[in-house]
Amino acid sequence: MARKIDEDKINRIKEATMETIVTHGIEATTIAMIAKNANVSGGYLYRIYSGKQDLINDLYSKKVMSLVNELEFLLTLNPTTIEPIINTFIRNRIVYSKNETIASKFYYQLLHNENFNLSEELKVKHFGLMENIKRIGITSGEVSDTISLFQLHYHILIYPVDYINFKRNKAFGLEQSKDSDDLNYLTANILKFLKM
């Protein structure tokens, strides 16, 4: 007889994983720490995931898939120009960083760790999306035909997250801009980069 999966425990494991990694870093975090913070046994965690890498890959893949789905939805609303897509996507990242602070910091850490990669299926879906955005941008005159899919990916998905997290860290103590100023700044910069 198959054992029943407790969705509440799974959610606690995922939350504990993000919190533990944000607090201690990816390398220092252990399955035992995650299990303790989730209030589950290590054995239960290993019934669901083969290890820390598998657990983190699952969370990372789901986050990237949610971003891809969000961009696909925004494309259906704006099929002829990318400016409102980028603007709305950045606005959502700003709101997400405020409302889901731990999840936002967790995703930021994974973006800058070389141990986490997307599945081939997700890469194909993601870069197909980038090709659609590029095609729309070239047609509307917002994207240069010399921009690579990698550059498009970086400027739309990575640059805003880096900027928002750098600002959140208040590295220089000068980060006093309003969210609307950041939204306009990021949107304008991305559009400028994509036309180069």
PyRosetta script that sets phi, psi and omega in degrees:
from pyrosetta import init, pose_from_sequence

init()
pose = pose_from_sequence("MARKIDEDKINRIKEATMETIVTHGIEATTIAMIAKNANVSGGYLYRIYSGKQDLINDLYSKKVMSLVNELEFLLTLNPTTIEPIINTFIRNRIVYSKNETIASKFYYQLLHNENFNLSEELKVKHFGLMENIKRIGITSGEVSDTISLFQLHYHILIYPVDYINFKRNKAFGLEQSKDSDDLNYLTANILKFLKM")
pose.set_psi(1, 131.3)
pose.set_omega(1, -179.7)
pose.set_phi(2, -72.1)
pose.set_psi(2, 142.8)
pose.set_omega(2, 177.8)
pose.set_phi(3, -77.8)
pose.set_psi(3, 143.6)
pose.set_omega(3, -179.5)
pose.set_phi(4, -78.5)
pose.set_psi(4, 137.3)
pose.set_omega(4, 177.0)
pose.set_phi(5, -87.4)
pose.set_psi(5, 128.3)
pose.set_omega(5, 179.1)
pose.set_phi(6, -92.3)
pose.set_psi(6, 105.7)
pose.set_omega(6, -176.4)
pose.set_phi(7, -61.1)
pose.set_psi(7, -33.6)
pose.set_omega(7, 177.3)
pose.set_phi(8, -62.5)
pose.set_psi(8, -42.5)
pose.set_omega(8, 178.3)
pose.set_phi(9, -65.6)
pose.set_psi(9, -40.4)
pose.set_omega(9, 179.1)
pose.set_phi(10, -61.2)
pose.set_psi(10, -45.1)
pose.set_omega(10, 178.5)
pose.set_phi(11, -63.2)
pose.set_psi(11, -40.2)
pose.set_omega(11, 177.8)
pose.set_phi(12, -64.3)
pose.set_psi(12, -38.7)
pose.set_omega(12, 178.0)
pose.set_phi(13, -62.5)
pose.set_psi(13, -44.9)
pose.set_omega(13, -179.0)
pose.set_phi(14, -64.6)
pose.set_psi(14, -45.0)
pose.set_omega(14, 178.4)
pose.set_phi(15, -62.9)
pose.set_psi(15, -44.7)
pose.set_omega(15, -179.7)
pose.set_phi(16, -63.7)
pose.set_psi(16, -36.4)
pose.set_omega(16, 178.0)
pose.set_phi(17, -61.5)
pose.set_psi(17, -48.9)
pose.set_omega(17, -179.4)
pose.set_phi(18, -63.2)
pose.set_psi(18, -46.9)
pose.set_omega(18, -178.8)
pose.set_phi(19, -62.7)
pose.set_psi(19, -42.7)
pose.set_omega(19, -177.7)
pose.set_phi(20, -67.0)
pose.set_psi(20, -41.3)
pose.set_omega(20, 179.6)
pose.set_phi(21, -68.7)
pose.set_psi(21, -40.6)
pose.set_omega(21, 177.9)
pose.set_phi(22, -62.9)
pose.set_psi(22, -38.4)
pose.set_omega(22, -178.1)
pose.set_phi(23, -76.4)
pose.set_psi(23, -43.6)
pose.set_omega(23, -171.2)
pose.set_phi(24, -110.8)
pose.set_psi(24, -12.0)
pose.set_omega(24, -176.4)
pose.set_phi(25, 92.7)
pose.set_psi(25, 158.7)
pose.set_omega(25, -175.9)
pose.set_phi(26, -65.2)
pose.set_psi(26, -48.5)
pose.set_omega(26, -174.1)
pose.set_phi(27, -66.9)
pose.set_psi(27, -36.5)
pose.set_omega(27, -176.8)
pose.set_phi(28, -79.6)
pose.set_psi(28, -19.9)
pose.set_omega(28, -178.2)
pose.set_phi(29, -72.3)
pose.set_psi(29, 135.6)
pose.set_omega(29, 178.5)
pose.set_phi(30, -119.8)
pose.set_psi(30, 162.5)
pose.set_omega(30, 175.4)
pose.set_phi(31, -59.7)
pose.set_psi(31, -38.7)
pose.set_omega(31, 179.9)
pose.set_phi(32, -61.9)
pose.set_psi(32, -40.8)
pose.set_omega(32, 178.6)
pose.set_phi(33, -64.9)
pose.set_psi(33, -43.7)
pose.set_omega(33, 179.8)
pose.set_phi(34, -63.1)
pose.set_psi(34, -47.5)
pose.set_omega(34, -179.3)
pose.set_phi(35, -59.4)
pose.set_psi(35, -45.0)
pose.set_omega(35, 179.4)
pose.set_phi(36, -61.1)
pose.set_psi(36, -46.5)
pose.set_omega(36, -179.4)
pose.set_phi(37, -67.0)
pose.set_psi(37, -27.2)
pose.set_omega(37, 178.7)
pose.set_phi(38, -87.9)
pose.set_psi(38, -7.5)
pose.set_omega(38, -177.7)
pose.set_phi(39, 60.4)
pose.set_psi(39, 44.2)
pose.set_omega(39, 174.8)
pose.set_phi(40, -131.9)
pose.set_psi(40, 164.2)
pose.set_omega(40, 177.4)
pose.set_phi(41, -79.8)
pose.set_psi(41, 152.6)
pose.set_omega(41, 175.4)
pose.set_phi(42, -59.8)
pose.set_psi(42, -35.5)
pose.set_omega(42, 178.5)
pose.set_phi(43, -61.7)
pose.set_psi(43, -40.4)
pose.set_omega(43, 178.5)
pose.set_phi(44, -63.6)
pose.set_psi(44, -42.8)
pose.set_omega(44, -179.8)
pose.set_phi(45, -61.3)
pose.set_psi(45, -41.6)
pose.set_omega(45, 179.4)
pose.set_phi(46, -70.7)
pose.set_psi(46, -19.7)
pose.set_omega(46, 174.0)
pose.set_phi(47, -67.6)
pose.set_psi(47, -30.1)
pose.set_omega(47, -175.4)
pose.set_phi(48, -95.3)
pose.set_psi(48, -41.6)
pose.set_omega(48, -176.7)
pose.set_phi(49, -124.7)
pose.set_psi(49, 146.4)
pose.set_omega(49, -178.8)
pose.set_phi(50, -75.5)
pose.set_psi(50, -15.3)
pose.set_omega(50, 179.4)
pose.set_phi(51, 170.4)
pose.set_psi(51, -175.1)
pose.set_omega(51, -178.1)
pose.set_phi(52, -59.4)
pose.set_psi(52, -44.0)
pose.set_omega(52, -178.6)
pose.set_phi(53, -60.1)
pose.set_psi(53, -43.9)
pose.set_omega(53, 179.3)
pose.set_phi(54, -62.6)
pose.set_psi(54, -43.6)
pose.set_omega(54, 179.1)
pose.set_phi(55, -62.8)
pose.set_psi(55, -47.9)
pose.set_omega(55, -178.8)
pose.set_phi(56, -67.8)
pose.set_psi(56, -40.0)
pose.set_omega(56, 176.6)
pose.set_phi(57, -58.7)
pose.set_psi(57, -40.3)
pose.set_omega(57, 178.2)
pose.set_phi(58, -61.3)
pose.set_psi(58, -47.7)
pose.set_omega(58, 179.6)
pose.set_phi(59, -63.9)
pose.set_psi(59, -42.5)
pose.set_omega(59, -179.1)
pose.set_phi(60, -64.6)
pose.set_psi(60, -46.1)
pose.set_omega(60, 179.9)
pose.set_phi(61, -61.8)
pose.set_psi(61, -41.5)
pose.set_omega(61, 179.3)
pose.set_phi(62, -65.5)
pose.set_psi(62, -37.4)
pose.set_omega(62, 178.2)
pose.set_phi(63, -67.2)
pose.set_psi(63, -47.2)
pose.set_omega(63, 179.7)
pose.set_phi(64, -61.8)
pose.set_psi(64, -41.0)
pose.set_omega(64, 178.3)
pose.set_phi(65, -62.0)
pose.set_psi(65, -39.6)
pose.set_omega(65, 179.0)
pose.set_phi(66, -65.2)
pose.set_psi(66, -35.8)
pose.set_omega(66, 177.7)
pose.set_phi(67, -68.7)
pose.set_psi(67, -41.7)
pose.set_omega(67, 177.2)
pose.set_phi(68, -61.9)
pose.set_psi(68, -45.5)
pose.set_omega(68, 178.9)
pose.set_phi(69, -62.4)
pose.set_psi(69, -39.2)
pose.set_omega(69, 178.1)
pose.set_phi(70, -63.1)
pose.set_psi(70, -46.6)
pose.set_omega(70, 179.1)
pose.set_phi(71, -64.1)
pose.set_psi(71, -39.3)
pose.set_omega(71, 176.8)
pose.set_phi(72, -60.8)
pose.set_psi(72, -42.3)
pose.set_omega(72, 177.9)
pose.set_phi(73, -63.4)
pose.set_psi(73, -44.8)
pose.set_omega(73, 179.1)
pose.set_phi(74, -62.3)
pose.set_psi(74, -33.4)
pose.set_omega(74, 176.5)
pose.set_phi(75, -64.0)
pose.set_psi(75, -35.5)
pose.set_omega(75, 178.8)
pose.set_phi(76, -68.3)
pose.set_psi(76, -28.3)
pose.set_omega(76, 179.0)
pose.set_phi(77, -80.6)
pose.set_psi(77, -27.3)
pose.set_omega(77, -175.8)
pose.set_phi(78, -135.3)
pose.set_psi(78, 72.1)
pose.set_omega(78, -173.4)
pose.set_phi(79, -80.3)
pose.set_psi(79, 1.9)
pose.set_omega(79, -176.3)
pose.set_phi(80, -122.0)
pose.set_psi(80, -7.1)
pose.set_omega(80, -179.6)
pose.set_phi(81, -149.8)
pose.set_psi(81, 146.5)
pose.set_omega(81, -176.5)
pose.set_phi(82, -98.2)
pose.set_psi(82, -15.2)
pose.set_omega(82, -177.6)
pose.set_phi(83, -56.0)
pose.set_psi(83, -49.4)
pose.set_omega(83, 179.5)
pose.set_phi(84, -67.7)
pose.set_psi(84, -27.4)
pose.set_omega(84, 176.8)
pose.set_phi(85, -65.6)
pose.set_psi(85, -50.1)
pose.set_omega(85, -179.6)
pose.set_phi(86, -63.9)
pose.set_psi(86, -44.9)
pose.set_omega(86, -179.5)
pose.set_phi(87, -59.0)
pose.set_psi(87, -48.6)
pose.set_omega(87, -179.7)
pose.set_phi(88, -66.4)
pose.set_psi(88, -40.8)
pose.set_omega(88, 179.4)
pose.set_phi(89, -61.9)
pose.set_psi(89, -43.5)
pose.set_omega(89, 178.1)
pose.set_phi(90, -65.8)
pose.set_psi(90, -43.7)
pose.set_omega(90, 178.0)
pose.set_phi(91, -56.0)
pose.set_psi(91, -43.5)
pose.set_omega(91, 178.9)
pose.set_phi(92, -64.0)
pose.set_psi(92, -35.1)
pose.set_omega(92, 177.4)
pose.set_phi(93, -67.5)
pose.set_psi(93, -39.0)
pose.set_omega(93, 178.4)
pose.set_phi(94, -64.0)
pose.set_psi(94, -46.8)
pose.set_omega(94, 179.1)
pose.set_phi(95, -63.1)
pose.set_psi(95, -44.3)
pose.set_omega(95, 179.4)
pose.set_phi(96, -59.0)
pose.set_psi(96, -42.1)
pose.set_omega(96, -178.5)
pose.set_phi(97, -65.2)
pose.set_psi(97, -27.2)
pose.set_omega(97, 178.6)
pose.set_phi(98, -85.9)
pose.set_psi(98, -41.2)
pose.set_omega(98, -175.5)
pose.set_phi(99, -85.1)
pose.set_psi(99, -27.4)
pose.set_omega(99, -178.4)
pose.set_phi(100, -127.3)
pose.set_psi(100, 62.5)
pose.set_omega(100, -172.2)
pose.set_phi(101, -57.1)
pose.set_psi(101, -48.7)
pose.set_omega(101, -177.8)
pose.set_phi(102, -64.3)
pose.set_psi(102, -47.4)
pose.set_omega(102, -180.0)
pose.set_phi(103, -61.5)
pose.set_psi(103, -39.2)
pose.set_omega(103, 179.1)
pose.set_phi(104, -64.8)
pose.set_psi(104, -44.9)
pose.set_omega(104, 178.5)
pose.set_phi(105, -65.8)
pose.set_psi(105, -38.0)
pose.set_omega(105, 177.9)
pose.set_phi(106, -60.9)
pose.set_psi(106, -49.8)
pose.set_omega(106, 179.8)
pose.set_phi(107, -60.3)
pose.set_psi(107, -42.1)
pose.set_omega(107, 178.5)
pose.set_phi(108, -58.2)
pose.set_psi(108, -45.1)
pose.set_omega(108, 179.3)
pose.set_phi(109, -62.2)
pose.set_psi(109, -40.9)
pose.set_omega(109, -179.2)
pose.set_phi(110, -67.3)
pose.set_psi(110, -33.9)
pose.set_omega(110, 178.2)
pose.set_phi(111, -60.0)
pose.set_psi(111, -27.2)
pose.set_omega(111, -174.9)
pose.set_phi(112, -109.3)
pose.set_psi(112, 23.6)
pose.set_omega(112, 177.4)
pose.set_phi(113, -123.0)
pose.set_psi(113, 125.6)
pose.set_omega(113, -174.1)
pose.set_phi(114, -75.5)
pose.set_psi(114, -3.6)
pose.set_omega(114, -177.5)
pose.set_phi(115, -83.2)
pose.set_psi(115, -5.1)
pose.set_omega(115, -173.5)
pose.set_phi(116, -118.4)
pose.set_psi(116, 122.5)
pose.set_omega(116, -178.7)
pose.set_phi(117, -129.5)
pose.set_psi(117, 157.7)
pose.set_omega(117, 177.8)
pose.set_phi(118, -82.8)
pose.set_psi(118, 153.0)
pose.set_omega(118, 173.4)
pose.set_phi(119, -66.2)
pose.set_psi(119, 159.1)
pose.set_omega(119, 179.2)
pose.set_phi(120, -60.9)
pose.set_psi(120, -39.2)
pose.set_omega(120, 179.4)
pose.set_phi(121, -61.3)
pose.set_psi(121, -43.4)
pose.set_omega(121, 179.7)
pose.set_phi(122, -70.4)
pose.set_psi(122, -36.0)
pose.set_omega(122, 176.2)
pose.set_phi(123, -61.4)
pose.set_psi(123, -44.8)
pose.set_omega(123, -179.9)
pose.set_phi(124, -61.6)
pose.set_psi(124, -46.4)
pose.set_omega(124, 179.5)
pose.set_phi(125, -62.9)
pose.set_psi(125, -45.4)
pose.set_omega(125, -178.3)
pose.set_phi(126, -62.7)
pose.set_psi(126, -49.2)
pose.set_omega(126, -177.2)
pose.set_phi(127, -73.6)
pose.set_psi(127, -23.5)
pose.set_omega(127, 169.4)
pose.set_phi(128, -63.8)
pose.set_psi(128, -40.8)
pose.set_omega(128, 176.0)
pose.set_phi(129, -62.7)
pose.set_psi(129, -44.4)
pose.set_omega(129, 178.9)
pose.set_phi(130, -62.2)
pose.set_psi(130, -37.6)
pose.set_omega(130, 176.7)
pose.set_phi(131, -62.8)
pose.set_psi(131, -41.0)
pose.set_omega(131, 177.5)
pose.set_phi(132, -64.2)
pose.set_psi(132, -43.5)
pose.set_omega(132, 178.5)
pose.set_phi(133, -63.0)
pose.set_psi(133, -42.3)
pose.set_omega(133, 179.4)
pose.set_phi(134, -62.8)
pose.set_psi(134, -44.7)
pose.set_omega(134, 179.8)
pose.set_phi(135, -59.2)
pose.set_psi(135, -46.8)
pose.set_omega(135, 178.9)
pose.set_phi(136, -62.3)
pose.set_psi(136, -44.2)
pose.set_omega(136, -179.4)
pose.set_phi(137, -64.2)
pose.set_psi(137, -39.0)
pose.set_omega(137, 177.6)
pose.set_phi(138, -66.2)
pose.set_psi(138, -44.5)
pose.set_omega(138, 179.9)
pose.set_phi(139, -61.9)
pose.set_psi(139, -38.8)
pose.set_omega(139, -178.1)
pose.set_phi(140, -85.1)
pose.set_psi(140, -5.8)
pose.set_omega(140, -179.6)
pose.set_phi(141, 81.9)
pose.set_psi(141, 13.2)
pose.set_omega(141, -178.2)
pose.set_phi(142, -94.7)
pose.set_psi(142, -13.9)
pose.set_omega(142, -177.4)
pose.set_phi(143, -131.5)
pose.set_psi(143, 134.3)
pose.set_omega(143, 175.3)
pose.set_phi(144, -72.9)
pose.set_psi(144, 144.8)
pose.set_omega(144, 178.6)
pose.set_phi(145, -72.2)
pose.set_psi(145, -6.7)
pose.set_omega(145, 177.7)
pose.set_phi(146, -89.2)
pose.set_psi(146, -8.7)
pose.set_omega(146, 178.6)
pose.set_phi(147, -68.3)
pose.set_psi(147, 131.3)
pose.set_omega(147, 178.6)
pose.set_phi(148, -85.2)
pose.set_psi(148, 163.6)
pose.set_omega(148, 176.5)
pose.set_phi(149, -63.7)
pose.set_psi(149, -35.1)
pose.set_omega(149, 176.2)
pose.set_phi(150, -61.8)
pose.set_psi(150, -46.4)
pose.set_omega(150, 179.5)
pose.set_phi(151, -62.8)
pose.set_psi(151, -41.6)
pose.set_omega(151, 178.2)
pose.set_phi(152, -61.2)
pose.set_psi(152, -47.2)
pose.set_omega(152, 176.9)
pose.set_phi(153, -56.2)
pose.set_psi(153, -49.5)
pose.set_omega(153, -177.6)
pose.set_phi(154, -60.1)
pose.set_psi(154, -50.5)
pose.set_omega(154, -173.6)
pose.set_phi(155, -69.2)
pose.set_psi(155, -31.3)
pose.set_omega(155, -179.4)
pose.set_phi(156, -86.6)
pose.set_psi(156, -42.6)
pose.set_omega(156, -172.2)
pose.set_phi(157, -100.5)
pose.set_psi(157, -32.8)
pose.set_omega(157, -173.4)
pose.set_phi(158, -97.6)
pose.set_psi(158, -49.6)
pose.set_omega(158, -176.1)
pose.set_phi(159, -53.7)
pose.set_psi(159, -48.7)
pose.set_omega(159, 179.1)
pose.set_phi(160, -62.5)
pose.set_psi(160, -38.6)
pose.set_omega(160, 179.7)
pose.set_phi(161, -65.7)
pose.set_psi(161, -42.9)
pose.set_omega(161, 176.7)
pose.set_phi(162, -60.7)
pose.set_psi(162, -47.5)
pose.set_omega(162, -178.7)
pose.set_phi(163, -60.0)
pose.set_psi(163, -49.0)
pose.set_omega(163, -177.9)
pose.set_phi(164, -61.6)
pose.set_psi(164, -43.1)
pose.set_omega(164, -179.6)
pose.set_phi(165, -71.9)
pose.set_psi(165, -36.9)
pose.set_omega(165, 176.4)
pose.set_phi(166, -62.6)
pose.set_psi(166, -42.9)
pose.set_omega(166, 178.5)
pose.set_phi(167, -64.6)
pose.set_psi(167, -42.5)
pose.set_omega(167, -178.9)
pose.set_phi(168, -60.7)
pose.set_psi(168, -34.8)
pose.set_omega(168, -179.8)
pose.set_phi(169, -72.4)
pose.set_psi(169, -14.3)
pose.set_omega(169, 178.9)
pose.set_phi(170, 49.6)
pose.set_psi(170, 50.6)
pose.set_omega(170, -175.4)
pose.set_phi(171, -58.4)
pose.set_psi(171, -36.5)
pose.set_omega(171, -177.7)
pose.set_phi(172, -107.7)
pose.set_psi(172, -7.6)
pose.set_omega(172, -178.3)
pose.set_phi(173, 74.0)
pose.set_psi(173, 13.1)
pose.set_omega(173, -177.1)
pose.set_phi(174, -110.0)
pose.set_psi(174, 3.1)
pose.set_omega(174, -170.6)
pose.set_phi(175, -80.6)
pose.set_psi(175, 76.8)
pose.set_omega(175, -175.5)
pose.set_phi(176, -109.8)
pose.set_psi(176, 5.2)
pose.set_omega(176, -176.4)
pose.set_phi(177, -68.0)
pose.set_psi(177, 156.3)
pose.set_omega(177, 176.2)
pose.set_phi(178, -81.5)
pose.set_psi(178, 158.7)
pose.set_omega(178, 178.2)
pose.set_phi(179, -58.7)
pose.set_psi(179, -38.5)
pose.set_omega(179, -179.6)
pose.set_phi(180, -65.5)
pose.set_psi(180, -35.4)
pose.set_omega(180, 176.2)
pose.set_phi(181, -66.1)
pose.set_psi(181, -42.6)
pose.set_omega(181, 178.3)
pose.set_phi(182, -63.6)
pose.set_psi(182, -41.3)
pose.set_omega(182, 178.7)
pose.set_phi(183, -59.7)
pose.set_psi(183, -49.0)
pose.set_omega(183, -180.0)
pose.set_phi(184, -65.7)
pose.set_psi(184, -41.0)
pose.set_omega(184, 179.6)
pose.set_phi(185, -61.8)
pose.set_psi(185, -50.5)
pose.set_omega(185, -178.7)
pose.set_phi(186, -64.1)
pose.set_psi(186, -44.6)
pose.set_omega(186, 179.7)
pose.set_phi(187, -60.1)
pose.set_psi(187, -48.3)
pose.set_omega(187, -179.1)
pose.set_phi(188, -62.5)
pose.set_psi(188, -42.9)
pose.set_omega(188, -179.4)
pose.set_phi(189, -64.9)
pose.set_psi(189, -43.9)
pose.set_omega(189, -180.0)
pose.set_phi(190, -62.0)
pose.set_psi(190, -46.6)
pose.set_omega(190, 179.6)
pose.set_phi(191, -61.8)
pose.set_psi(191, -36.7)
pose.set_omega(191, 177.5)
pose.set_phi(192, -65.4)
pose.set_psi(192, -45.2)
pose.set_omega(192, 179.6)
pose.set_phi(193, -61.6)
pose.set_psi(193, -39.9)
pose.set_omega(193, -175.4)
pose.set_phi(194, -71.7)
pose.set_psi(194, -18.1)
pose.set_omega(194, 178.2)
pose.set_phi(195, -87.9)
pose.set_psi(195, -10.3)
pose.set_omega(195, -175.6)
pose.set_phi(196, -69.0)
pose.dump_pdb("model.pdb")
